[in-house]
Structure formats: structure tokens, C-alpha cells
């Protein structure tokens, strides 16, 4: 099967080149974009779905299955690539579930448009003429948007947080991440492009994504693998912004000094570092986090980097993802105990929320974020969408403050849905 990549004119607004996502047949409008650069996929050449793993078992198995499927597809491609850059040639978009028992998807698009570092390219699969790069009409906003509660009322969710704090205080574990959900309805089917365009306007420092109905803007990079260098941006420890710049600077200072938030952040950094070390000849972990300023919240952030060890079969994106996920930023510490506590207390299905999301190329390189600040369009009812938010719970957590933090984390998607 021929695959061809050519250079095209730079300066594209990638989101304007995605077709309508309102029908089930067109959910293969795929995207991974940050600051105008990234990759989009149009149409579906093939897909792979995996589910049914053991929640408490080895998470690497499903990523091994994804790799085997992807490599089998690559073996049938005859690639002509004029650029030979990360992301050129055939790529697959990945959206893995938080829990291996739930469905994960890998999608190979028919057409890929990419843009990075002053270069733009077009890739297509099949013995066909060069596809036209066209802009599509502006997507429609939701009509008569209405909100419904998720699985739990506020006081009930706060009660679950209190139970988690009690178990942490008793010494059962150090940290656990608890999530909640919220459902919205529209008289028109939700179009993921509208959500992405609104998110890109306000959250350009995040990674905007859409894969199989899961749409969002994550500030957290699980891993980037490029030419043997792996990078992971760890976020843990959060404070809500007020909109007053002077006050927010003071809040940033208090966040950087907060023993509760620094403890939560330490667990997340340790989780990522310990997962990467077996694959790396060297790693670099800054001594202290920096404060990442977003439009709605501020996070403690640390960029962990490593050099992949030389070997006959160096680690690829799938191997690293299977080891890193779930990190303490979305699960807890110790990992297996935190998983158990989430299962016992949380009371919702996360689906692909808080799972790895992004893309991989034919070299085994690519980018995976953690699916945060996101929502899932209902595949059986395109007029319904489910939003998610989670909070890291440690010994010093206050249930009411954690609920307020979860509200702040829901804000990006809520605002995108309510904007016209």
C-alpha cells in the first residue's frame, strides 16, 4: 500500500482543515495540536480496539497488542517521504483508557496534515491523486445547552474525598486521585471542532486533541519521544486563578510553598522518574517545580527528561506508555493500592479520561498526553457529552477545596461549550 508525504505551504490553521465531526461516520477527524503546530487526521484507513484486560494486572499487554498491530500495518506500507521528520510518513492516533478493562483505540487516518518548526506536510495513504487541502465552514455551537449532574452530588463526592483522606491518614497509601463527571445535552449534535477552536483560543499552551469523540486540551505531557530523548511534563498541585494578575502572582507564590501541594507533586515526579529509569542511560529531574500558569488554574510542574539506552531494540512509545501509565498524577501512590481505592470509592467509569492520548509515527516516536480537561461525546447519542475532572488527594486535602478545584478543572470545557 503506497504512502506518500510531501511538503506543502506553511502557515496553516490546522483546525480549519478538519471536517465536520457531528456524524458517527466522521468521528475520524483526528487532532493533536499545540500553539498552531501538530498533526490532524482526516478519514479512517484502519482502526484497532483492545479491551478486557485485568484492572489489577499488567498494563503493558494492551500496549504490546497496539504495537503488534501497528507494526503489521507498517509492514504493508511502501512509504515515500520527502521530509523524514518526526510525524511525517504514516502515523496512528492513540487514545487508551485509564483502566485496561475498558476500550482503547488506535486509528490510522487516510490523510494527515502536519506542521512543526516552520515546515508543513501532507501525507496520504493509497494509490490516489494528491488530496486537496481545503478549509471547512465554521462549526456550529451547541443549541439550547443544558446541564445534568454526573454520578454524585457535591456533598456525596466530598464525602468520598473525606473517606480517601482517612485511609491516607491511616497509612494505607500516600496519595489517590479521585475524579467526577458532569453531563451536558444539546439540541444539535456536538461538533468537536467547535470545542477545539474555543479551547485553542484560550489555552494555546496546552495540547488540543480529538480522537474518537474524546476532545480536550491537556496541559500534561505523559511523554514525548524524539531521536532518543524522552520528555515528560508532570503536573500535580493546583490552585484556582482569580483573574486579578497581582493576586494570582501571590497565589502562585503560595502554591510554590504549599507543603500539601509540594508533597502531592513529589509523589507524581517520583512515579514518572522510577518508571523511566529502566529505559534510560541518564535522567534529569529539576530540584524544584515551576508554576505553570493557565487561564483557569496554576499547576506545579516539572519537566523530567531522559536519554533512552542504546540497545538492539530501544524503547518505543508503546513500551514507555505501558510503564508510565497510570502515573501518580492520575492514579496515586503506591500505584496498585491507589487503583484499588479508586475502584472502591470513585463510582464512575473513566473511559479514556486520564488515559494516554496522542500519536505515534513509523519510527516508534511521537507524543502522548494525559487525557485531562476533556469530554467524551456519546457515540450512541451525539447530542450528549460527558465532562471529567479529578483531584489529587493527600493527607492535607480538604474535601470542599478539592470540590472547588474540580469545578475549576471543568471550566475549560464548560466555557468552550457555552461559547458562540
Secondary structure as GFF3:
##gff-version 3
##sequence-region A 1 420
A	DSSP	beta_strand	2	8	.	.	.	ID=ss1
A	DSSP	three_ten_helix	14	17	.	.	.	ID=ss2
A	DSSP	three_ten_helix	24	26	.	.	.	ID=ss3
A	DSSP	beta_strand	29	34	.	.	.	ID=ss4
A	DSSP	beta_strand	37	42	.	.	.	ID=ss5
A	DSSP	beta_strand	46	50	.	.	.	ID=ss6
A	DSSP	alpha_helix	60	74	.	.	.	ID=ss7
A	DSSP	beta_strand	78	81	.	.	.	ID=ss8
A	DSSP	beta_strand	91	95	.	.	.	ID=ss9
A	DSSP	beta_strand	104	108	.	.	.	ID=ss10
A	DSSP	beta_strand	111	116	.	.	.	ID=ss11
A	DSSP	beta_strand	119	125	.	.	.	ID=ss12
A	DSSP	beta_strand	146	149	.	.	.	ID=ss13
A	DSSP	alpha_helix	154	169	.	.	.	ID=ss14
A	DSSP	beta_strand	175	185	.	.	.	ID=ss15
A	DSSP	alpha_helix	192	202	.	.	.	ID=ss16
A	DSSP	beta_strand	207	211	.	.	.	ID=ss17
A	DSSP	beta_strand	214	218	.	.	.	ID=ss18
A	DSSP	beta_strand	221	226	.	.	.	ID=ss19
A	DSSP	beta_strand	229	240	.	.	.	ID=ss20
A	DSSP	alpha_helix	245	257	.	.	.	ID=ss21
A	DSSP	alpha_helix	259	277	.	.	.	ID=ss22
A	DSSP	beta_strand	280	284	.	.	.	ID=ss23
A	DSSP	beta_strand	290	293	.	.	.	ID=ss24
A	DSSP	beta_strand	297	308	.	.	.	ID=ss25
A	DSSP	alpha_helix	317	324	.	.	.	ID=ss26
A	DSSP	beta_strand	332	333	.	.	.	ID=ss27
A	DSSP	alpha_helix	335	345	.	.	.	ID=ss28
A	DSSP	beta_strand	356	361	.	.	.	ID=ss29
A	DSSP	beta_strand	366	370	.	.	.	ID=ss30
A	DSSP	beta_strand	374	377	.	.	.	ID=ss31
A	DSSP	beta_strand	384	393	.	.	.	ID=ss32
A	DSSP	alpha_helix	399	418	.	.	.	ID=ss33
###
